[in-house]
Amino acid sequence: MAELNLILLGPPGAGKGTQATNLTADFGLPHIATGDILRAAVAGETDLGKEAKRFMDAGDLVPDSVITGVILERVAEDDARDGFVLDGFPRTVDQADSLGKELEARERRLTGVLLIDTPDDVVIKRISGRRVSRKTGRIYHVDFDPPTHEGRCDVDGSELIQRDDDREETVRKRLVVYHEQTEPLIAYYEDLGLLRRIDGTRSPSEVHAHIRATIATLRLEDEL
């Protein structure tokens, strides 16, 4: 397999960022997160970055064509020659269709789409249970990684707070958007034979092991 071009798919709180970091360490693949790439393009004042900035400054959504263009610029860089991990893109079927056509035009293709399948109740528990130190920024979890003293940071005793983005009502709204806009990608990539399901309820290390095994299978299938 000449390239290992992957998309990480799943709801917020599924652990995509953690697994993208693992894939970077395992295979030397660049982790391409949409928000980071847009900010880099804007800061670098590329033509597409300038175009994106005009929409962002106006408070408008950046059009799919611009986002796809920024992503394609990034995957064309030398460090992505042997593959990449896309995280947060595509978000819609239209974006996925555009990405596929543009990659094909460049004689590249996706290797697989890894769905970290995580139920809503698990996502809500994971995110809404987070608490953050006001001073150090260290993150705790009321169930999975609680502080020694409730409501206080173990490092300096500072107050732990719940960020607005971590509140249950906010998480539920984000999940509604995911189900409406992004979940249709599951059927889209399943029809293309690219989707592989990973049990997102397992521990991060177990998810990592499952992803590695899945990639090994994808490579074997490609050689047949």
PALUMKOL-757878 format. One record per residue (C-alpha): x, y, z negated; residue number from 1. Coordinates in Angstrom, 1 decimal, always signed. Each point is the difference from the previous one (the first is absolute). Last residue first. Layout:
PALUMKOL-757878
{atom {X; Y; Z}; NUM},
...
//
This chain:
PALUMKOL-757878
{atom {-4.9; -9.2; +2.6}; 224},
{atom {+2.5; +2.7; -1.1}; 223},
{atom {-2.7; +2.5; -0.9}; 222},
{atom {-1.8; -2.5; -2.1}; 221},
{atom {+3.2; -0.6; -2.0}; 220},
{atom {+0.4; +3.8; -0.5}; 219},
{atom {-3.6; +0.4; -1.2}; 218},
{atom {+0.5; -2.9; -2.4}; 217},
{atom {+3.1; +1.6; -1.6}; 216},
{atom {-2.0; +3.3; -0.2}; 215},
{atom {-2.8; -1.8; -1.9}; 214},
{atom {+2.5; -1.6; -2.4}; 213},
{atom {+1.5; +3.4; -0.7}; 212},
{atom {-3.4; +1.5; -0.6}; 211},
{atom {-1.0; -2.8; -2.4}; 210},
{atom {+3.2; +0.5; -2.0}; 209},
{atom {-0.7; +3.7; -0.2}; 208},
{atom {-3.6; -0.6; -1.1}; 207},
{atom {+1.3; -2.3; -2.7}; 206},
{atom {+2.6; +2.6; -1.2}; 205},
{atom {-2.7; +2.7; +0.0}; 204},
{atom {-2.3; -2.2; -2.2}; 203},
{atom {-3.1; -1.5; +1.7}; 202},
{atom {-3.2; +1.8; +0.7}; 201},
{atom {+1.2; +1.2; +3.4}; 200},
{atom {-0.3; -3.5; +1.6}; 199},
{atom {+1.6; +0.5; +3.4}; 198},
{atom {-1.9; -0.3; +3.2}; 197},
{atom {+1.7; -0.1; +3.4}; 196},
{atom {-1.5; +1.9; +2.9}; 195},
{atom {+1.7; +0.0; +3.4}; 194},
{atom {-2.4; -2.3; +2.0}; 193},
{atom {-1.4; +2.9; +2.0}; 192},
{atom {-3.5; -0.7; -1.3}; 191},
{atom {+1.4; +0.0; -3.5}; 190},
{atom {+1.6; +3.4; +0.7}; 189},
{atom {-3.3; +1.6; +0.8}; 188},
{atom {-1.9; -2.0; -2.7}; 187},
{atom {+2.3; +1.4; -2.7}; 186},
{atom {+0.2; +3.4; +1.6}; 185},
{atom {-3.7; +0.5; -0.8}; 184},
{atom {+1.2; +0.4; -3.7}; 183},
{atom {+1.6; +3.3; +0.9}; 182},
{atom {-2.8; +2.5; +0.5}; 181},
{atom {-3.0; -0.9; -2.0}; 180},
{atom {+1.5; -2.4; -2.5}; 179},
{atom {+3.0; +2.2; -0.6}; 178},
{atom {-2.1; +3.2; -0.3}; 177},
{atom {-2.3; -1.8; -2.6}; 176},
{atom {+3.2; -1.2; -1.8}; 175},
{atom {+1.3; +3.6; -0.3}; 174},
{atom {-3.4; +1.1; -1.5}; 173},
{atom {+0.3; -2.9; -2.6}; 172},
{atom {+3.5; +1.0; -0.9}; 171},
{atom {-1.1; +3.6; -0.6}; 170},
{atom {-2.9; -1.2; -2.3}; 169},
{atom {+2.4; -2.2; -1.9}; 168},
{atom {+2.5; +2.7; -0.7}; 167},
{atom {+3.5; -0.7; +1.4}; 166},
{atom {+0.0; +2.9; +2.5}; 165},
{atom {-0.8; +2.4; -2.9}; 164},
{atom {+3.1; -1.2; -1.9}; 163},
{atom {-0.6; -1.7; -3.3}; 162},
{atom {+2.2; +1.5; -2.7}; 161},
{atom {+2.7; -1.3; -2.4}; 160},
{atom {+1.2; +2.4; -2.7}; 159},
{atom {+3.7; +0.3; -0.7}; 158},
{atom {+1.6; -2.4; -2.5}; 157},
{atom {+3.4; +0.3; +1.7}; 156},
{atom {+0.7; -3.4; +1.6}; 155},
{atom {-2.8; -2.2; -1.2}; 154},
{atom {-2.6; +2.6; +1.4}; 153},
{atom {-3.0; +0.5; -2.2}; 152},
{atom {-3.7; -0.8; +0.5}; 151},
{atom {+0.0; -3.2; -2.0}; 150},
{atom {+3.3; -0.7; -1.7}; 149},
{atom {+2.2; -2.7; +1.5}; 148},
{atom {-1.1; +1.0; +3.5}; 147},
{atom {-2.2; -2.3; +2.0}; 146},
{atom {+1.3; -1.9; +3.1}; 145},
{atom {-2.7; -2.3; +1.4}; 144},
{atom {-3.1; +1.1; -1.9}; 143},
{atom {+0.2; +3.8; -0.7}; 142},
{atom {+2.5; +0.4; +2.8}; 141},
{atom {+3.1; +2.2; -0.3}; 140},
{atom {+1.7; +2.4; +2.5}; 139},
{atom {+3.0; +2.1; -0.9}; 138},
{atom {-0.3; +3.6; +1.2}; 137},
{atom {+2.5; +1.1; -2.7}; 136},
{atom {-1.8; +3.0; -1.5}; 135},
{atom {-3.8; -0.5; +0.5}; 134},
{atom {+0.4; -3.8; -0.4}; 133},
{atom {-2.4; -1.8; +2.4}; 132},
{atom {-2.8; -2.4; -0.7}; 131},
{atom {-1.3; -2.6; +2.5}; 130},
{atom {-3.1; -2.1; -0.9}; 129},
{atom {-2.1; +1.7; +2.7}; 128},
{atom {+2.3; -1.3; +2.7}; 127},
{atom {+0.3; -3.7; -0.9}; 126},
{atom {-3.5; -0.4; -1.3}; 125},
{atom {-1.5; +1.7; +3.0}; 124},
{atom {+2.1; -2.1; +2.4}; 123},
{atom {-1.0; -3.3; -1.7}; 122},
{atom {-3.7; +0.9; +0.1}; 121},
{atom {+0.3; +1.0; +3.6}; 120},
{atom {+1.4; -3.4; +1.1}; 119},
{atom {+3.6; -0.2; +1.3}; 118},
{atom {+1.1; -1.6; +3.4}; 117},
{atom {+3.5; +1.1; +0.8}; 116},
{atom {-0.6; -0.2; +3.7}; 115},
{atom {+3.3; -0.6; +1.9}; 114},
{atom {-0.2; +1.0; +3.6}; 113},
{atom {+2.4; -1.9; +2.2}; 112},
{atom {+2.7; +0.2; +2.7}; 111},
{atom {-1.2; +3.2; +1.6}; 110},
{atom {+1.2; +0.6; +3.5}; 109},
{atom {+2.7; +1.8; +2.0}; 108},
{atom {+0.3; +0.6; +3.7}; 107},
{atom {-0.2; +3.8; -0.4}; 106},
{atom {-3.4; +0.0; +1.8}; 105},
{atom {-1.0; -2.9; -2.3}; 104},
{atom {+0.8; +2.2; -3.0}; 103},
{atom {-2.2; +2.8; +1.3}; 102},
{atom {-2.9; -2.3; +0.7}; 101},
{atom {+0.2; -1.6; -3.5}; 100},
{atom {+0.3; +3.3; -1.7}; 99},
{atom {-3.0; +1.4; +1.8}; 98},
{atom {-2.2; -3.0; -0.8}; 97},
{atom {+1.1; +0.1; -3.7}; 96},
{atom {-0.7; +3.8; -0.2}; 95},
{atom {-3.5; -0.6; +1.5}; 94},
{atom {-0.6; -2.9; -2.4}; 93},
{atom {+0.7; +2.3; -3.0}; 92},
{atom {+2.7; +0.4; -2.6}; 91},
{atom {+3.0; -1.0; +2.1}; 90},
{atom {+2.1; +0.8; -1.9}; 89},
{atom {+0.2; +0.2; -3.8}; 88},
{atom {+3.1; -2.2; -0.1}; 87},
{atom {+1.9; -1.0; +3.2}; 86},
{atom {+3.0; -2.3; -0.5}; 85},
{atom {+2.6; +0.1; +2.7}; 84},
{atom {+2.0; -2.1; +2.4}; 83},
{atom {+3.4; -0.6; +1.7}; 82},
{atom {+0.2; +3.4; +1.5}; 81},
{atom {-1.4; +1.7; -3.0}; 80},
{atom {+3.3; +1.3; -1.3}; 79},
{atom {+0.8; +1.4; +3.4}; 78},
{atom {-3.0; +2.3; +0.2}; 77},
{atom {-2.9; -0.9; +2.4}; 76},
{atom {-2.2; -1.1; -2.9}; 75},
{atom {+0.1; +3.6; -1.3}; 74},
{atom {-1.0; +1.6; +3.3}; 73},
{atom {-2.8; -2.5; +0.3}; 72},
{atom {-1.3; +0.9; -3.5}; 71},
{atom {+0.0; +3.7; +0.9}; 70},
{atom {-1.8; -0.6; +3.3}; 69},
{atom {-2.6; -2.2; -1.8}; 68},
{atom {-0.7; +2.9; -2.5}; 67},
{atom {-0.3; +2.5; +2.8}; 66},
{atom {-2.4; -2.1; +2.1}; 65},
{atom {-2.0; -0.9; -3.1}; 64},
{atom {-0.7; +3.7; -0.6}; 63},
{atom {+1.3; +1.6; -3.3}; 62},
{atom {-2.9; +0.7; -2.2}; 61},
{atom {-0.7; +3.7; -0.5}; 60},
{atom {+1.0; +2.2; -2.9}; 59},
{atom {+1.2; +2.7; +2.4}; 58},
{atom {+3.6; -0.4; -1.2}; 57},
{atom {-0.4; -3.8; +0.6}; 56},
{atom {-1.2; +0.5; +3.5}; 55},
{atom {+2.8; +2.4; +0.9}; 54},
{atom {+2.5; -2.2; -1.8}; 53},
{atom {-0.8; -3.0; +2.2}; 52},
{atom {+0.9; +2.0; +3.1}; 51},
{atom {+3.2; +1.1; -1.5}; 50},
{atom {+0.9; -3.5; -1.0}; 49},
{atom {-0.9; -1.2; +3.5}; 48},
{atom {+2.5; +2.4; +1.4}; 47},
{atom {+2.5; -0.9; -2.7}; 46},
{atom {+0.4; +2.6; -2.8}; 45},
{atom {+2.1; -2.4; -2.2}; 44},
{atom {-2.2; +1.0; -3.0}; 43},
{atom {-3.2; -0.7; +2.0}; 42},
{atom {+1.3; -3.3; +1.3}; 41},
{atom {+1.2; -1.0; -3.5}; 40},
{atom {-3.4; +0.9; -1.5}; 39},
{atom {-1.7; -2.1; +2.7}; 38},
{atom {+2.3; -2.9; -0.6}; 37},
{atom {-0.5; +0.0; -3.8}; 36},
{atom {-3.8; +0.1; +0.3}; 35},
{atom {-0.1; -2.8; +2.5}; 34},
{atom {+2.3; -2.4; -1.8}; 33},
{atom {+2.7; -1.6; +2.1}; 32},
{atom {+2.1; -2.4; -2.1}; 31},
{atom {+3.2; -0.7; +2.1}; 30},
{atom {+0.8; -3.7; +0.4}; 29},
{atom {+3.2; -1.3; -1.6}; 28},
{atom {-1.4; -3.5; -0.2}; 27},
{atom {-0.3; -0.8; -3.7}; 26},
{atom {+0.6; +3.4; -1.5}; 25},
{atom {-2.4; +1.8; +2.4}; 24},
{atom {-2.5; -2.8; -0.4}; 23},
{atom {+0.1; +0.4; -3.8}; 22},
{atom {-0.5; +3.8; +0.3}; 21},
{atom {-3.0; -0.7; +2.3}; 20},
{atom {-1.3; -2.4; -2.7}; 19},
{atom {+0.0; +2.6; -2.7}; 18},
{atom {-1.6; +2.6; +2.3}; 17},
{atom {-2.7; -2.4; +1.0}; 16},
{atom {-1.0; -0.9; -3.5}; 15},
{atom {-3.7; -0.5; +0.4}; 14},
{atom {-0.7; +3.3; -1.9}; 13},
{atom {-1.6; +1.7; +2.9}; 12},
{atom {-1.6; -2.6; +2.3}; 11},
{atom {+1.9; -2.3; +2.4}; 10},
{atom {+2.2; -0.1; +3.1}; 9},
{atom {+3.7; -0.2; +0.4}; 8},
{atom {+1.0; +0.1; +3.7}; 7},
{atom {+3.0; -1.8; +1.2}; 6},
{atom {+2.5; +0.1; +2.9}; 5},
{atom {+2.7; -2.6; -0.3}; 4},
{atom {+2.0; +0.2; +3.2}; 3},
{atom {+2.1; -2.3; +2.1}; 2},
{atom {-1.7; -3.2; -1.2}; 1},
//
